[in-house]
Amino acid sequence: MLVFTVVISCNETVKSNIIPLESVDEKLEERGKLKAEDILASFKNERGANYLLSTDYITPKIHGGITSNIKVFEKSYLLINVSLGNLSSLELYKVVQKDYVKRMYYKLKSSEDNITDVNLLIDLNDDYKLAGYYLYALDAEGLLNGKNLLPELTLR
């Protein structure tokens, strides 16, 4: 009985962190979409992740992570372009409050037929600055397995 109560309590905590889409602040939604669109643009831009450095809305952690790991980002961006093709149809489907950030979940469409699911997740801090971004994809062969295709360096 105790285990059941703990499991139910944990599930309720997780569910309570989800912000219903109709309750998402308009400013948060607009800023999130702008940042998500810029991330997609950076995948195709010749400057790659450096494209994001010209914006004024990334946190020092993201700025430092990109500048100190540019070769890793270049490889990730190449993998994204080769395996996912063109990404489009940015659709917000979930927002979750996580510690000091709001994580916004976007569904994308890939131009590649073998890609079955693509999700872009972005973390925005209270100042609407980009504090993290992640790209997950599933393919028919199971090679990508829903792993983050971007370097992990995204803390506040």
C-alpha positions in Angstrom: 0.0 0.0 0.0 2.9 2.4 0.9 4.5 1.8 -2.5 1.2 2.6 -4.3 0.8 5.8 -2.4 4.4 6.9 -3.2 3.9 6.1 -6.9 0.6 8.1 -7.0 2.2 11.0 -5.2 5.2 11.1 -7.6 2.8 11.0 -10.6 0.7 13.9 -9.3 3.9 16.0 -8.7 5.0 15.5 -12.3 1.6 16.2 -13.7 1.3 19.4 -11.7 4.4 20.8 -13.4 2.7 20.7 -16.8 1.3 24.1 -17.8 -1.9 23.7 -19.8 -1.3 25.2 -23.3 -4.3 27.6 -22.9 -2.6 29.0 -19.7 0.8 29.6 -21.3 1.7 33.3 -21.1 1.5 34.9 -24.6 4.9 36.5 -24.2 6.5 33.1 -23.3 4.8 31.5 -26.3 6.0 34.2 -28.7 9.6 34.3 -27.3 9.8 30.5 -27.3 8.7 30.3 -31.0 11.2 33.0 -32.0 14.0 31.0 -30.3 12.9 27.7 -31.7 12.7 29.2 -35.2 16.3 30.6 -34.8 17.5 27.2 -33.7 16.0 25.6 -36.8 17.6 28.4 -38.9 21.0 27.7 -37.3 20.8 24.1 -38.5 20.9 25.3 -42.1 23.0 28.4 -41.7 26.6 28.3 -42.7 27.6 29.6 -39.3 25.9 26.7 -37.6 25.6 27.1 -33.8 27.6 30.4 -34.0 24.4 31.8 -35.6 22.8 31.8 -32.1 25.8 33.8 -30.7 24.6 36.9 -32.6 21.3 36.9 -30.7 20.9 38.7 -27.4 18.8 36.0 -25.7 21.1 33.1 -24.9 22.5 32.6 -21.4 26.2 32.8 -20.6 26.3 29.0 -20.2 25.0 28.4 -23.7 27.3 31.1 -25.2 30.3 29.6 -23.4 29.3 26.1 -24.3 29.0 26.8 -28.0 32.2 28.8 -28.2 34.2 26.2 -26.3 32.7 23.2 -28.1 32.3 24.5 -31.6 33.7 21.4 -33.3 31.3 19.2 -31.4 28.4 21.4 -32.5 29.6 21.3 -36.1 29.5 17.5 -36.1 26.1 17.5 -34.4 24.7 20.0 -37.0 26.1 17.9 -39.8 24.5 14.7 -38.4 21.2 16.6 -38.1 21.3 17.9 -41.6 22.3 14.5 -43.1 19.9 12.3 -41.1 16.9 14.6 -40.6 16.9 16.7 -43.8 14.7 19.8 -43.7 12.8 20.4 -40.5 9.5 22.3 -40.6 6.0 22.6 -39.0 7.0 23.9 -35.6 4.1 23.0 -33.3 4.1 23.7 -29.5 2.5 20.7 -27.7 3.6 20.9 -24.1 5.1 23.3 -21.5 6.6 22.1 -18.2 7.9 24.1 -15.3 11.3 22.6 -14.4 13.2 24.2 -11.5 14.3 27.6 -12.8 13.2 27.2 -16.4 10.1 26.5 -18.5 10.7 23.7 -21.0 8.8 24.1 -24.2 8.2 21.0 -26.4 7.8 21.4 -30.1 6.9 18.7 -32.7 8.6 19.0 -36.1 8.3 17.3 -39.4 11.3 15.9 -41.3 11.7 15.8 -45.0 13.2 12.3 -44.7 10.7 9.5 -45.0 12.4 7.2 -42.5 12.2 9.7 -39.7 9.0 9.0 -37.7 9.2 11.6 -34.9 11.2 14.8 -34.2 11.0 16.9 -31.1 12.8 20.2 -30.3 12.9 21.1 -26.6 14.0 24.5 -25.4 14.5 25.8 -21.9 13.7 29.4 -21.2 14.7 31.0 -17.9 12.6 33.7 -16.1 14.2 36.4 -18.3 13.1 34.5 -21.5 16.7 33.7 -22.3 17.6 30.4 -23.9 19.0 28.2 -21.2 19.1 24.9 -23.1 18.0 23.2 -26.3 17.7 19.6 -27.3 16.7 17.7 -30.4 15.3 14.2 -30.3 14.4 12.0 -33.3 13.1 8.5 -33.9 13.7 6.7 -37.2 12.2 3.6 -38.7 15.5 1.6 -38.3 16.0 2.5 -34.6 19.4 4.0 -35.2 18.6 7.4 -33.6 16.6 5.8 -30.7 15.3 9.2 -29.5 18.7 10.3 -28.3 19.6 14.0 -28.0 21.4 14.9 -31.2 22.9 18.1 -29.7 25.8 18.4 -27.3 24.8 18.3 -23.6 25.9 21.6 -22.0 22.6 23.2 -21.1 22.3 24.3 -17.5 21.2 27.7 -16.3 
